[in-house]
Structures are given as C-alpha cells and as structure tokens.
Amino acid sequence: MADIQVKLPDGSARAFPAGTTGLDIAKSISSRLAKEALAYKINGQPVDLSRPLEGDAEIQILTWSDREGKEIFWHSSAHIMAQAVLEVFPETKLAIGPPIEEGFYYDFDVEKPFSPEDLEKIEKKMAEIVAEKAEFNRRTCPLNEALEKYKKQNDIYKVELLEELPEGEEISIYQHSRFEDLCRGPHIPSTGRIKAFKLTSSSGAYWRGSEENKMLQRIYGVTYPKKKLLTDYLERMAEAEKRDHRKLGKQLELYMISEETGPGLVMWLPKGAVIRNEIEDFWRKRHFEGGYEQVFSPHIANLELWNRSGHTDFYSEDMYSPIEVDKGKYQIKPMNCPFHITMFNSRRRSYRELPMRWAELGTVYRYERAGVLHGLMRVRGFTQDDAHIFCRPDQMQDELVRLIDFCIGMLKSFGFDDFDIYLSTRPEKAIGEMADWEAAQNGLRKALEFHKLEYEVDEGGGAFYGPKIDIKIKDAIGRSWQCSTLQFDFTQPERFDLTYIDNDGERKRPLMIHRALLGSLERFFGTLIEHYAGDFPLWLAPVQVRLLPVTDRAVEYGREVEEKFRAAGLRVELDERSEKVGHKIREAELAKVPIMLIIGDREVESGQVSVRRRSLGDLGALDADKLLEDLRLEIETRRNTPPVAKKEEEKV
C-alpha cells in the first residue's frame, strides 16, 4: 500500500503508511507527545486520536495546551458525568452536555433538584469510571436507525435533536464503559486521562434556554490532566468569589437591579454613576482626539426601519414586541446601526467626506432569557459604545490599522494589558462578493500583524454579513472577557443603498465597519469591578479621599482641607462622626477609599495631613498642598497602579 504524505505544524513533511492514526504519528515524534495527545486535526478538522488517515493530509496533534484540546477533554468529561448520573439516578433523562470556557455542564431531566449530597455521590461514581480507563469508541448509523433507537428508550431530548437533522444524515454515537451518547466528537482516548475533577455547582436551566420549555437540572464540573491544575482552579475560584461584581456592587453601593423595576435592567447608584461619568468623559475625549464625531439616536423607531435593516427577519427573538403609535408600529431599538445609516443617507455624500467616523453611547434593549441574566454581564438594557466607520476601499487598510491602535490603547488606559484576539473568517453561508470578503479579511489580518499582535484564526466564525476581529481582555486573575469587536458589514450598505460620489463622478458603495470598543458600559463596568476587586485606581474611585478627624478641634481644619481638595476637582468626604479613628479607618477600608487623611492636633498645628493609602498602610505626614499636587497628577495621568505600590513591589 502506498505511503501518504503528512505535513506537520512546523512545516516538515513525513511519509506514513495509509491507515496510520494520530496516536501512531504522536508516538513517532516522541513518547511524551503520545502520552499527552488528546486528539488530532486532519486538514483543520478535529478527530479522535484513533482515526486512521486515508490520504495526504496536514495534521496537528492536540494536547491540553491547545484550546481545542481542552474542549475535547471537557466534553469527554461531560459524558463521564452523564454516565455517573444515570448509574446513581437510573430514571434520569439526558439532555445535552457541552464544554464551556472552563469546564463543562450537562442538563438532566430529574424529579427533584440535585443536592450537595447528590453531587458527592456522582463524584464518587465518576471516580470509579475514571479508574476503569475505559476507551472512547465511535460508531456511525443512519439517522432513521438512531431515531428508532432513542424513541424506544424514550429519550425525548435526543429524539428532538435528531428530528431536526436532514434526512439521510449519518449519526455518530460514542461509547465508553457502560454508557453511550449521541455526539459528533471527538473524544479523549480513555477515561483514565482524567486525573482530577470536581463538580462545582448545580442549578435550574430551561431546555434550550427557553422559558417555554421544561426546567431541567444542570450540573457544572471541571476536570484536569494533573491534580495541581485543579488546586490552582479552586484557588482562582475562591479569588473570583471575592471579586464577584454582584457582591461588591451591593457592598460598595455601585448599582442595583430590582424585581420591582424588572430583571436585567440596571440602575446606577450615585457612586457607580461617578465611575460611569469618568468612563464616558474619557471615552468622549479619546474619540474627539481620534477623529470621531458623536451622534445621538432615538430609543425607538418605526418598525419599517427594522424590516429594511433585516433585524425583524434575523434578530426578532432578541427584540421586544413592537408598540403601537398613531396606528403605526414602532420598535424599541436593539441596535444603533440603522440610525447611523439613515443619517449617512440623509444627503448626497462626496468621496472627500470619507472616512466618516460616527460614535454613540447608545442605550439598546434586547430580550435576554431570564435564565441567562447575570448581574451586569447579561442584561436587557445596556449602553453600547458604538461606532460606525464609512470609508472608501482605498482608505480601508489605514482605517483598520488606526482602529486597532485606538482599541488597544483605550483598553490599556483602564489597566488591561493582556488580550486574546480572534480573527473570524467567512462562514459557509454568507452574503457579499468573495473578493470583498478576501479584501476585508486580508485587511484585518494585515492590521493585526502591523501592530505585531498575536491572534487566532476562527475559520468560518464570521457573521454571514462580514468578517470580524474580537478582542477579549484578561483580568487580574487571568479570566477572559469579551470586549471589543470590529465587524465588516456587507449587507446594510446594500439594504439601504448607501453611496457616495467618487472623484470620477460615479456613485460608489462605501465600506461599513461596526465597532464596539468597551462592548457595553454595563459589562465593562462589571469587568472593571472584578479586575480591581472594587479597589479602583484613584482616577476612577467614587470617593478619592476621605478625611478622618481625630478630635473635635481637627474638624474645622478638616473642612478647610476638604474645601481645598474639592475646589481642585477631587472627590472628597469629611467623616465628622464622633467615632474612634480606628473605626473610621476600618469603614474607609471596607468602602475601598484609596486615600485616607488622618487629622489630629499635631496635623492642625503643622498644617499637614497624615496619609494612609488603602492596602499600603501609613505613609507618614505630608504637606497638604504637596499631596494635592501629587494626587492631581496621578488622576490626570490615569495611573492604574499607585506609584507607592510600585515601589513596594520593587522592594519585594
């Protein structure tokens, strides 16, 4: 039998006999790789390590260090957990069990919610299955055979999924130990690859996320190939719990969400509003400097606008029902873009006017299902820091380079320095000319490479109307949060017949780029809270300075200092209560006030203040005017780490 040519990720090529598997190739490279290999990719398609090669191919061995390797590991773990649940609770009906950002879940139809004791029993059974080192094996069958099988078993959720597939589809089923499940795969070689696991929680979840469906019970879990990774995860989760923006938002009185006003609708309390104003003021300043013009649009529009934009066709499930106005129908807005397009179309445009960069802090409303609402991260009303760029094709590359620089610079200003960046390319079903897609994708790629930014390509992950770049920010404990999106749109310029008059006198179609930089103010604020654990840098802190008089005599001097600091633009409070200073300090620490100025008789006589910086302790007595000058400089330069803290780190 003729050999086949295999191209490896390092560019080298090797010959192997036909029928060689991924495991065979891993073994030929190194015994360590064979031990760590979880699956492999054939021409970009992930498959089981045991799948034989049938012809020449480009392959990649997937391990835990690869994102896809982790997803395969966690999806396999979901199967193991499902088996354990069935063996502990035999009457359970299985729904679905995908991998998530870290770990996995599986949804179950059971008579009553799982208790902590139930999770312990399931974990114990999982340990037995893992110890079996049972292999994952794949087989296929026709759709009608699979349907008949699962109907006989009364697996109503599997039947529903199968009935949605086209006739003639070949179905893959994975089996390990005493368990099998419908699954595209791939899976890890055996259950023995799992060395540490933990079921983290359980909760209710509607089947397929719709309140119209039955409430199921969802179990979340994590698994790892090394015990230390689980230890690290549990430590991160403990830290994440301390940083939970929902808890800190209440403790620090930053925002609230009330059942009385409606789930998913955020009310910004005074201290949260201070931070929002700082974010918005900085946003406006940077956009003005970046050549943007700000626009404003209404909260509702005639339903015909949304019909023309296509939102009622493609986005209706996430939109609220129209309301009747003057016998016509109006729609509360889920997006800002149709308004910006309408403004562009308000008169004839010349090539000399382009590029046009229009930005808006526009509040939009989307119908998020109750089951997915989560603090500030998933809400029903939020303010997008939206922008649309209309440009000529010859301006595209410069605009993309400029846009990425603008995005990264803005995010760094808030203290984020680590990013996960994804370039999503043309999906199988897409509108627009192939040449336009290729030009846009190449433009995005070149812009990323111009800035020497590392990125991953999500092949086929673009929207049907254009390719995009997603930028995720990493917080202080390494979690990724979706933030900026740069999205080409080939459909809206066509739908609204956008044109400009070019220098040859002909009408031309402009390119249109959607851009959300912070994503939404609500989600970005939630991320900021968790990144800083509520301990905001001085420029963002709701209260920047709290004056703590020790004696009644010091109160008057405190008022003088308060007036001077407030006149200089600082947010300052004077605590005049007749409490002990230790109690006042503890309360200021709990409120995460960055600067505390303790004033006693000695400070009154010397005209100084005794400075205490949160988390750093006493910094000694300083001249009030000199301190004010230093604090103003720190605020104006938007330092995200106090200079004193840096010095302390250097000593360590």
N, C-alpha and C positions, 0 to 999 in steps of 0.2 A: 504494500500500500504506500502511495507517495506521501512524502512528508508535507507538512503545512508550515507556512511561514508565520511566525508570531512576532509582532512588534511590541516592545515593552515601553513603559513611560519614559525611560531615559533615552529613547530614540534607537536603541540597539534592536537588532532582529535576530531571531534564532529559529532553527528548524526543529520541529517535533513531529512524531508520528500522528497521523489522524486518529482521533479518539482520545487524545491527551486531555486531561482535566485541569482545572485551575489548581487543584492541590498538587498535581504532578509538576506543574510549572513552578509553583512556590517551592517545592522540595528541591528542584533543580537549581534554584537561586540560593537558598540557604535553609538549614533546618530550623533556624529561628523564625524565618518568614513563614514556613509551613506551620509552625506552632501557633503563630499569631494570626494567620489568614482566616478571615470570616466568610468571604465570598469573593467573586471577581467580576470584572466588567468585560464583556465581549463587544467591541465596537461601541462602547459607551453604554451598553445595556447591562445592569447588574443581574447576575445569575448565581445559582448555587455553585459552591466550590467543586462539587462532584459532576457538574455539567460538562460533557465532552465537547471538544472543539470539532467542528465539521469541515472547516476550511480556513484559509488565511484570515488572520484577524489581528486587530490591535487590542491588547488586553491590559488590565490594571488589577493587581491584587489588592483587595480591600481589607484593611485592618481596623482596629479600634481608633487609630489616629485619623481615619477618614470619617467625614460626617456621614456618608452613606453606610460606612461600616457600623457606626453607632446605631443608625436607624434600623439596620438589619438585625443587630444584636437585640435591640429593644423590642422589635416586632416579634422576634422569636420568643422573647421572654413573655410577651403577652399571650402567646399560645400556651406556654407552660403554666401561666397563672390560670388561664381558662380551664385547662385540664384539672388543675388543683381544685378550682371552684366546683367543677362538675363532680369530682370524686368526693368532696366534702358535702356538697348540696346537690344530689343527683337530679332533683326536679328543676334545676335551673335551665333557662333557655338563653342561648348565646346570641349576642348582637354583633358588635364589631370591636376590634382592639388594635388601634394604630400606635406607632411610635409618636412621641411629641418632642418638644425642644430638649428636654432631658428626662428620659424615662419612657413610660408607656401607660396606657389605660386599657381597660376592657369594660364594655357595658353588658350588664346581665339583667335578665327579667327574673326577679325572685319575689317571694311573697312579702318579705319584710326587709328593711334596710340592713346592711351589714353592720355588726357591732365591732368594737375593738377586739373582742374575744374571737369573733369570726375571722378577722384578719390574721390573728395569731395561728388559728387552725389552718388557714390557707397557706400561710408561710411555711408551716411545718410540713404540709403535703408537698409544697414546691421543693423543699429541701430533699425530699425523697426522690422526686422526679429528676432533679439535677444530679443526684448521686447515681442514677441509673446510667448516665452518659448515653442516653438514647439518641440515635441518629434521626435527623430530619430527612424524610424521603418525599419526593414529589411524584405524583402521577396525574394524568390528564384523562378527561372523559368528555363526551358530548354534553351540551347544555341540557338536552331533554333527560339524559340519564341522571345528571346531578339534580335536576328539579324533582324527578320522581323519588330519588333517594331522600331528599330533605323534606319533601311533603309527607312521606311515610313516617319520618321521625318527628313530624310536627314542628320542625324548626322554622317558625313563621318569619323570622327576621332574615334568615338565609334565603328563604323562598322569595321574599320581597326583593332582595338584591338580585337574585338570579332572573326574576321575571322582567327586570329592566334591561337585560342584555339582549343584543340582537340574535335572531335565530341563527343556528349554525356555529355559534361561538364555542370554542374549546375551553373547558374549565379546568383549572389546576387545583388540586387538593393536596395539602401537606399532612403527613402523618408522622408522629413520633410517639414512642411509648404506647399507651393505650388510647391515644387521642388523635383525631384528625379534624381539619377545618378547611373551609374554602379559603384560598389565598393565592395571590399572584406570586408571592415570594419576592426575592429569595430568602433563605434562612441560613443560620449558622450551621456548621457540620453536626454538632450534637449538643444536648442539654448540658453536658459536662463542661462546656466552655464558660459557663456562668459560675463565678467564684464568690460573689457576694450579692445580696439582694435585700430589698426592704419594701414592704407595702406601706405607702406613706399616708394614704387617706382614702375615704370613700364618700361619695355624695350622690345626690339625685341628678339625673340627666335625662332630658326628653329624647326619645328615639329620633335620630336625625336632626336634633336641635329644634324641633317644632313643638310648641305647647299644645298643638292639636293631637299630638301622638302620646303614647303611654310614657309615664315616668319610669325609667329604668334606674338601676343602681350601678354607679361607675366606681371602679377601684383603680387607684393610681399606684404605680410602683416604679422602682428604679433597680437596675441590675448592672453589675460591672465585672470585668475580667480579672480584677485584682481587689483584694479586701481594702487596701488603702484608699482606693478611689471612692468606695462607699463612705469611709470615715471622713474623707475630705468633703464629700457631698453633704453629709449630715451637719458638718461644721458650717458649711455655706448656708444651709437651710436655717440653721439657728441664727446666723447673722442676718439672713434675709428677713426672718420673722421680726427681728428688732427694727429693721428698716421699713417694714410694711407701711406704705403710704396711707393706707386706710386708718391704721392705728395712730400714726404720727399726725395725720391730718386732723384727727379729733383731738389728740393731746395738745397740739400747738394751735388749735382753732384756726385752721387754714381754709377749710371748705366743709360743706356738708351736702348730703343727699338725703332727701326726706321722702318717705312713702306718701306724705300728705301732698307734696308738690309733684311727685311722680318719680319712679325708679329711673336711674340713668340720666337725671337732669341735675347738673351741678350748680350749687350756689357758692360763690366765692365770698368767704367771710373777710372782714377788714384786713387781717394780716396776710391772707392769701392774695387779696386784691392788691396789696402793696407789691408783692412779688410779681404778680401778673403785669402791673403797670411798668415795673422795671424791665421785664422781658419785652413788653410791647414798645416801650420807649427806645430800647436798644435796637430792637428789630427795625423800627422806622428809621433810626439814624443810619444803620448799616445799609438799608435798602436805598435811602436817598444818596448815600455815598456811592452805592453800586450802580447808579443809573436807572433805578426803578422809579415808576410813578405809582402812587397809591390811588386806588379806586374803591368805591363802596357800591354794594348792590343790595336790593331788597331781600327780605326773608321769604317772600312768596312770589310766584309768577303765574301767569296764565298757563293752564295745562298744555296748551298748544306748543309752548316753548319746549316743554319736556317731551312732547311727542316728536318734535322735529329733531331734538338732540339725541333721541333714541333711548332716553332713560326709562320711559314708560314701557319700552319693549324689553330692555335688558336688565333693568335695575328695580323693577316695580316691587319685588318682595322686600326691598330695603327702604321703600318710601312709604310715607304715611298717606292715608286716603285723602283724595282731593276735597276741598271745601267749596261750597257754592257762594259766589259773589256776583251780584247783579245778574242772576240767572246764567252765569258762566261758571266754569270750574277753574279753580286755582290750586296750585300745588306748593306746599311748603318745601323749601329747597334742600336737596340732599347734596348738591354740588354748587360751586360758584361759576364754573366754566361757561355755561350758556350765557350768563350775563356779560362776561368779558367779551365773548364772541359777538354778542349783539352790539356792544359798544364799538368794537372794531368795525362792524358793518354799518355804523351809523352814517358814514360818509365815504366817499371815494378816498383810497389811500395811495400815496406815492411811494415808490421804492426808496425815496430819500428819507421817509419817516421811519423806515425799518433799520435796526430792530426796535420793536416796541416791547417794553418790559413792564407789565402791569401786575401789581401786587395788592392783595387784600387780606385783612384779618376778618374773614367772613364766617359767621356762625351758621352751621348747617345742621340738619336734623335727619337722622336715619333710624329706621326701626330695627334696633338690635333686640334679639330674643331675650327674654328675661333670664334664661339660663346662662347666658354668656356675659351679662353685665358684671363688671368688676371694677369697683372704685372709680378712679379717674381713667383707667386704662381702656375700658369698654363702656361707652356712654351713649346716650341717644341724642344729645345736643352738644356740639363741640365747635370750637373756633379753629378753623384751618388757617394756617399761614400760607395762603395760596398765592401762586403767581403763574402767569401765562406769558410766554415769550413768543412773539410773532416775528419771524425773520425770513430773509431770503436764503436760498440754498447756499450761495457763496459766503454767507455770514455764519452758517451753522457751526463750523468747527471752532471758530473763535468764541462763539456764544457758549458752546459746551465746555471748553477749557475754562472760561470765565465763571460759568455756573458752578462747576465742581469746586473751583477755588473758593468761591463765595460760600458754598455749603460747608465745606470742611473748616474754613476759617470761622464761620459763625458757631459751629458746634464746639470748636476748641475754645472759643470765648467763654463758654459755660463750663469748661473744665473737663471736656471729653477729648481724649487723645487716642483712643483705640477704637478701630472700626472694623466691621465685617461688611464688605462691599460685594454686591452681586449684579452681574450684567445678564438680563433676561432677554433672550432672543425670540425670533419669530416662531409662534406655535403652528401646529399643523393647519388649523383653521384660522385664517387671518384675512383681513381686507387690505387693500393697497397694493401697489406695484412692487414686485420683488426688488427692482432697482432701488426704490425708495427705502425699503427695509434694509437692504445691504448698506446703503449710504449712511442711514441713521445708526445702524449697529456699528459700523466701522468708525463713525464719528464718536460714538460713546466710548468705544474701545481706545481710540487714539487719545481722547481727553483724559482717560484714566491713566494711560501709560505716560502721557505728558507730565502728569503730576507724580509719576512713579508710585502709584497706589496699587497695592495687591488686591486682587479681586477674583471671584469665582464666576464662571460662566454657567448660568442656568439655561441649558439648551431647551428651547421651546417653552420657556417660562414666561415670555412676554404676554401682554394682553393682546386680544385679537386685533386691536387698533394701533399697536405700535410697540417697539422695544423700550426697555427702561433700565435704569440703574436704581437699586435700593441700597441705602446706607443705614446700617444698624450700628448704634453706639453701644460700647461696652461700659458698664458702670463699675463702681469701685470694687465690687466683688466678682467681676468677670461675666455678668449676665448681659446678653444682647437684647437691645430694644429697637424695634423698628422706628425709624425716624424719617430721614429724607428720601424722597422719591423724585426722580427725573424721568418723565414719561413723554415719549413722542406720541402724537395723535394724528393719524391719517384720516380718521372718519369725520371729525367735527368740521374741519375746513371744507370737506366735500358736502356734508349735510347742509351747511349754512352758506355754501358757495362763497367762501372768503377769497377775495382777490385784492391785488394791488396793481397799479400801473407801473410797469417796468421802464427802464430807460429807453427801450425801443418802442414805447407807446402801446405795448401789448399788455393784456390782462394776464397776470400770473397768480398762481396759488401760493400763499405763504406757508412756510413750515410752522407748526404749532407745537410748543413744548409746555406740558404741565409741570409744575414744580411745587411740591410741599416740602419745606425745609425742616421745620420743627415737627411736622406731622400735624399735630393739633396741640393747642396750648394746654388742654387738659391732660393729655397723655404725657406730654413733655414735662409738665409740672409734676406729675406723679413720678416720672423717672428721676427728675431732679431731687425730689424728696428722698427717694430710695438711694440715689447715688451719694448724697451728702448725709444720709440718715437724719434729715431735718436740721442738720448743723450747717446752715447755708454760709457761703462766703459773705464777707462784710457787705459787698455791694448789693446782694440780694436779700439779706436778712431783714425781716419785717421791722424788728426793733434792733438797731445797730448798737446803741449804747444805753445802759441803764445805770442811773446814778443812785448810789446807796448811802445816804447819810447815816452816820453812826449816832449822832446826838442831835437834839433839837436845834442847837446853835449852828450845826452844819447844814440845816435845811435851807437857810437863806442863801448861803454860798452855793449850795446845790442848784438853787433856782437860777443864779447868775450863770453858772456853767451850762445849765440846760438851755437857757436863752441863747447863749453864745453858740453852742453846738447846733441848735435848731436853725438859727439865722444862717449858719454856714451850710445848711442843707442836709444835716444828719437827722436820722430818725432816732429820737432820744426820749427816754422816760425817766421821771424822777419818782422814786419809791419813798414817799413821805410817811409811810406807816411806822408806828412806834413798835416795831418788831426788832428782835435781836439781829445783828448784821449777818450772823451765820445762817439764820433762817432765810433772810433776803437773798443771800448768795445761792443757797440751795435752790430756791424758787427760780432765780435767774438762770441757773444751770439747767434746770428741768425745762425751762422755756427756751433753752438754747440761744440765749442772748450772747453774742460774741464778745462784747466789751462791757465789763463792769467797772465802774469807778467808785471806789470806796472813799468817803469823805468824813474825816473826823476833825477834832480840834487842831491837830498838827497840820492837816492839809489846809484848813481855813487860815491859819497863821502864815503858812509858807506860800499860799496861792497855787498849790499843786494839787494833784489828784493821785490816789493810789490805784494803780491799774491792775486789773485781774482779767486775763484772757481765757475764755472758755477752753477747757481741756488742757491748758498750759499752766494755769495757776497764777500766782502773784508775779508781776513783772516789775514791782517797785514803784516809787513815786516819780512822777513826771510833771513837767510844766504843762498846764492845761492847753496853752496856745500851741506848744510844740506838738503835743499829742494830736490836737485837732488837725494840724497841718499834715501829720503823718497819715491819719485816718482818711483825710480827704484825698490824698494821693493814692492810697490803697483802693479807695472806691472808684476814683476816676480812671485808674488803670485796670479796674476789674480783675484784681488778683484773686485767683480761686484757691490759693493756699496762703495763709497769713505768713508774712516774711519771718516772724519769730518761729513759727512752726518749722520752716525750712532749716533754720539754724539749729533747732533741736534735733532734727533728723540727721543733720551733718555730724553732730556730736556723737550720735549713736553709731 
